[in-house]
Amino acid sequence: MNRIIFTAMFFCLSLMPACSAELVRDNLVDSTLQGKAIEKPPVKNVYNFESVKRIPIELSVISDIGSEQDITEGQTIVFRSLNDVWYNKKCIVKKDDFVKAKVETIITSGMNGIPASIIFDDFQFDNIEEDKLQDSYEKFGQDRSLWVYPLKWALTFLPPTGTLTNFIKGGHAKLKTHEVITVYYYPEW
């Protein structure tokens, strides 16, 4: 009996084509990118990331960012260098030089005290190659989850009160002109 079922299945499967996939065109991509020149991102083929030598570059934002709602993703933010940065007896960044960076990602604050976050990326210095800088800088808001979760568990013996702590949101990601952020330059990369 098994031999008959096996032979019938083999016969049916051998009649089916091996692959019945068809090429699907993405109409949205075709319509939005048609006629636009797309450049490939730079690829670093020769590299050596063994060196851990890094030079800190201290920056501050030119104008205050009150919260993550004040900016948008992709927006260019201007920073100012706070002091001269020297490497091999050569000044690579001068004091009060302007440095541009892009807002890579904005994460809004969440329930249970999870803080908001802003990620800055693509720092552009005049005398420094982009691939010799750290990838990004992330600014967090106040993390209230450190006291919200213990409070939630302390209130669980009273049934609805523990779940009310879900509505406590985390702090906004703010960046003031007096705050110092540090970006690292890796000269031997």
Helices and strands as residue ranges (DSSP letters): H 2-15, H 27-32, E 55-61, G 68-70, E 76-81, E 85-87, E 90-93, E 98-107, G 111-113, E 117-124, G 130-132, E 136-140, H 145-154, H 161-164, G 165-167, E 181-185
